Amino acid sequence: MRIIDLYGREKPILSLEIFPPQADYPLETIFATLDHLQTLNPGFISVTYGAGGGDRGRTVEIAARIKKEYGIESLAHLTCVRHTRAEVNATLDELIKEGIHNILALRGDLPEDEPYFDLSRQEYRFAYELIHDIRKKAAFGVAAAAYPAGHPECLRLKDDLLNLKHKVDCGVDFLITQLFFDNRIYYDFMDKALTAQIDCPVIPGIMPVLNARQIKRTIYLCGASIPAPLLKLVDKYENDPEGMGKAGIEYASRQVQDLLESGIPGIHLYTMNKYRQIAEIVNNVGL
Ligand SMILES: Cc1cc2nc3c(=O)[nH]c(=O)nc-3n(C[C@H](O)[C@H](O)[C@H](O)COP(=O)(O)OP(=O)(O)OC[C@H]3O[C@@H](n4cnc5c(N)ncnc54)[C@H](O)[C@@H]3O)c2cc1C
């Protein structure tokens, strides 16, 4: 089944993102989390893919087991930078063999440990090239990433939007956004996307801030900005993890509630492999 067929139904679709445990952790730890997450009745669960390809096998295995053992549709993330066309083709074969029908097609981050990394020498430079190959290969459902505040590498929002339009036109069914903490960023982006004739569903991705350290790392990794009300909470609860956890759940719940009231087709929650906090948000907003 292609995930795009879920959108446009009466109720907004809840989707969840998980990541494979690190190589030195048993794979089964993620299934203990999934045993709980499945009770939230998500429309689909997405499984991230390490930029360097380290957890490639784990992504495919987890995505396959989500379908087979939990009966939930899965969305396997696939990055292409630092992969050859032959490697990507082999992964697509594996996905087909495992019965996975939906891919989140990504370029992947540029390696932090290679300051002079030459993107132009890569077989894949941008996600749209991967999307092109996936479309040629088989009838997968294809999702891609969108950046409401602009992708950090692109200096002009206008160019980023044109690049996104081109990516969508290469065969994207729907987009999932980078996390943001101020809904105005998403609403403004949607106005611009409409003007740019990006007309596929754009599903907002929301991540609750559960501790002060996590937010610094998040901002460092994806360049999201913190609005003043959230910054105040982070300052207030800097040395009170429990208080920060509660405030973070409340903040994310309000964000999701507001988005739902605006009529979004679905919401994607970055679970960070946590169940209790995600369940609280889902219950708070009545999804
Ligand atoms: C929902 C979501 C899930 C993610 N999951 C993962 C994951 O599992 N694993 C992982 O490693 N990373 C993941 N990422 C991070 C992502 O890989 C990085 O943000 C990466 O830097 C960009 O990937 P992309 O697919 O958006 O790239 P692209 O769409 O290729 O864009 C990358 C940059 O290139 C520019 N660009 C695009 N096309 C052109 C062109 N033709 N000419 C010039 N410039 C162009 C864009 O404007 C942008 O600045 C995820 C991000 C999101 C939002």
The ligand as a Gaussian input file, in Angstrom:
#p B3LYP/6-31G(d) Opt

LIG

0 1
 C       11.714000      14.265000       7.744000
 C       13.224000      14.124000       7.676000
 C       13.817000      12.873000       7.834000
 C       15.201000      12.721000       7.746000
 N       15.744000      11.477000       7.925000
 C       17.074000      11.305000       7.808000
 C       17.665000      10.002000       7.900000
 O       16.980000       9.006000       8.137000
 N       19.012000       9.885000       7.753000
 C       19.801000      10.973000       7.489000
 O       21.004000      10.809000       7.355000
 N       19.277000      12.218000       7.387000
 C       17.936000      12.419000       7.531000
 N       17.404000      13.673000       7.398000
 C       18.300000      14.821000       7.199000
 C       18.636000      15.073000       5.704000
 O       19.339000      13.976000       5.170000
 C       19.491000      16.341000       5.632000
 O       18.754000      17.457000       6.028000
 C       20.213000      16.584000       4.314000
 O       21.160000      17.630000       4.538000
 C       19.333000      17.022000       3.157000
 O       18.612000      15.984000       2.649000
 P       17.456000      16.253000       1.547000
 O       16.969000      14.961000       1.108000
 O       16.500000      17.259000       2.066000
 O       18.369000      16.934000       0.383000
 P       18.041000      17.713000      -0.940000
 O       16.596000      17.810000      -1.215000
 O       18.914000      17.134000      -1.993000
 O       18.547000      19.189000      -0.578000
 C       19.841000      19.393000      -0.005000
 C       20.323000      20.802000      -0.332000
 O       20.621000      20.883000      -1.728000
 C       19.896000      21.940000      -2.319000
 N       19.538000      21.497000      -3.672000
 C       18.616000      20.570000      -4.011000
 N       18.571000      20.413000      -5.343000
 C       19.500000      21.263000      -5.864000
 C       19.947000      21.570000      -7.188000
 N       19.409000      20.976000      -8.243000
 N       20.944000      22.482000      -7.333000
 C       21.498000      23.103000      -6.274000
 N       21.102000      22.848000      -4.983000
 C       20.122000      21.951000      -4.787000
 C       18.690000      22.164000      -1.425000
 O       18.177000      23.496000      -1.546000
 C       19.297000      21.906000      -0.046000
 O       19.979000      23.024000       0.425000
 C       16.022000      13.865000       7.498000
 C       15.423000      15.127000       7.351000
 C       14.049000      15.276000       7.432000
 C       13.424000      16.641000       7.279000

